[in-house]
Amino acid sequence: MKINYPSILQFQQLVELKDYRPATKKEYVRNVRKLAEHFQCDPARLTENQIREFFLFLRQHKHYKRAAMKAAKFSLLCFFVDCVKVSAWSVFKEIRIAEPQMLPIVLARTEVQSLLKCVTEPRFRTVLSLMYHCGLRVGEAVTI
């Protein structure tokens, strides 16, 4: 059952005017509908604390990952700022969605040796060996 509150219909029209991809438009409206279903009321009537509770619900009970949380955040930000014209809320600044920490790929010594053996030009092999053994960046090796 689709809930069609006046504010959701207005938001749907606003999103259609934006130059988003069709999938993004659909996702924005879907996230606002989820908010309306969660509180069983017109989302335009919700308070900042209720929005904060909703984000906690998404993170703690629905276990939303980074991409889904970002989609929900920007959907609701667009709804409340562009459509409902709320300006004094800080909830959207409080929500932090951290980038996953990626560890660098470290090659084994044997892999580095076999890689350096593939370099046939002695001057390139020398520079690459120096970079590896001294832990130099490309810019530092170029300076040398």
C-alpha positions in Angstrom: 0.0 0.0 0.0 1.5 3.3 -1.1 1.0 6.2 1.3 0.4 9.5 -0.6 0.5 12.4 1.8 0.4 15.8 0.1 4.1 16.5 1.1 5.2 13.2 -0.6 3.4 14.1 -3.8 4.9 17.6 -3.7 8.4 16.0 -3.1 7.9 13.6 -6.0 7.2 16.6 -8.3 10.2 18.4 -7.0 12.5 15.4 -7.6 11.2 15.1 -11.1 12.4 18.7 -11.7 15.9 17.8 -10.6 18.4 16.4 -13.0 18.9 13.1 -11.1 19.1 9.7 -12.7 15.7 7.9 -12.7 16.9 5.4 -10.1 18.0 8.2 -7.8 14.6 9.9 -8.1 12.8 6.7 -7.3 15.1 6.1 -4.3 14.6 9.6 -2.9 10.8 9.2 -2.9 11.1 5.6 -1.5 13.1 6.8 1.5 10.6 9.5 2.3 7.8 7.0 2.0 9.7 4.7 4.5 9.9 7.6 6.9 6.1 8.2 6.6 5.4 4.5 7.1 7.7 4.3 10.1 5.8 7.2 11.9 2.4 6.6 10.3 2.0 10.3 9.5 2.8 13.0 7.0 6.6 13.3 7.1 6.4 17.1 6.8 5.0 17.2 10.4 7.9 15.4 12.0 10.3 17.0 14.4 14.1 17.0 14.3 14.2 14.5 17.2 12.0 12.1 15.3 14.3 12.3 12.3 17.2 11.5 14.6 15.3 8.6 16.1 14.6 7.3 12.5 18.3 7.4 11.6 19.1 5.5 14.8 16.4 3.0 13.9 17.9 2.5 10.4 21.4 2.0 11.8 20.7 -0.1 14.9 17.6 -2.1 13.9 17.7 -2.2 10.2 21.5 -2.4 10.1 21.9 -0.1 7.1 25.3 -0.1 5.7 27.2 3.0 4.4 25.5 3.3 1.0 22.0 2.9 2.3 22.6 5.4 5.1 24.0 7.9 2.7 21.0 7.5 0.4 18.6 7.9 3.3 20.4 11.0 4.6 20.5 12.8 1.3 16.9 11.8 0.4 15.6 13.2 3.7 17.9 16.2 3.5 16.5 17.1 0.1 12.9 16.5 1.4 13.2 18.7 4.5 15.5 21.5 3.1 14.2 21.8 -0.5 10.6 20.7 -0.1 9.5 21.5 3.4 11.9 24.4 3.7 13.3 23.6 7.1 16.6 25.5 7.7 17.4 25.4 11.4 17.9 21.6 11.9 21.3 20.3 12.7 20.4 16.6 12.5 21.8 16.2 8.9 25.2 17.6 10.0 25.3 15.3 13.0 25.0 12.1 11.0 28.4 11.0 10.0 28.8 8.2 7.6 32.5 7.2 7.6 34.4 5.9 4.6 35.6 2.4 5.1 39.2 2.1 6.0 41.1 0.4 3.2 44.5 -1.1 4.1 47.1 -0.8 1.4 48.0 -3.9 -0.6 51.5 -5.1 0.5 53.4 -7.4 -1.8 55.5 -10.2 -0.4 59.3 -9.9 -0.9 59.2 -12.7 -3.5 56.5 -10.9 -5.4 58.5 -7.7 -5.4 61.6 -9.6 -6.6 59.7 -11.3 -9.5 58.2 -7.9 -10.4 61.6 -6.2 -10.5 63.0 -9.1 -12.6 60.4 -8.3 -15.2 61.8 -4.8 -15.7 64.4 -5.1 -18.4 65.7 -1.5 -18.5 68.5 -1.2 -15.8 67.8 2.5 -15.0 64.1 1.8 -14.3 64.9 -1.3 -12.3 67.4 0.8 -10.2 64.8 3.5 -9.5 62.0 1.0 -8.7 64.4 -0.9 -6.4 65.4 2.3 -4.7 61.7 3.2 -4.2 60.9 -0.1 -2.7 63.9 -0.4 -0.4 63.7 3.2 0.8 60.0 3.5 0.9 60.0 6.4 -1.5 57.0 8.0 -3.1 57.0 8.6 -6.9 57.6 12.3 -6.4 60.6 11.7 -4.1 62.1 9.2 -6.6 61.7 11.7 -9.4 63.5 14.4 -7.3 66.5 12.1 -6.8 
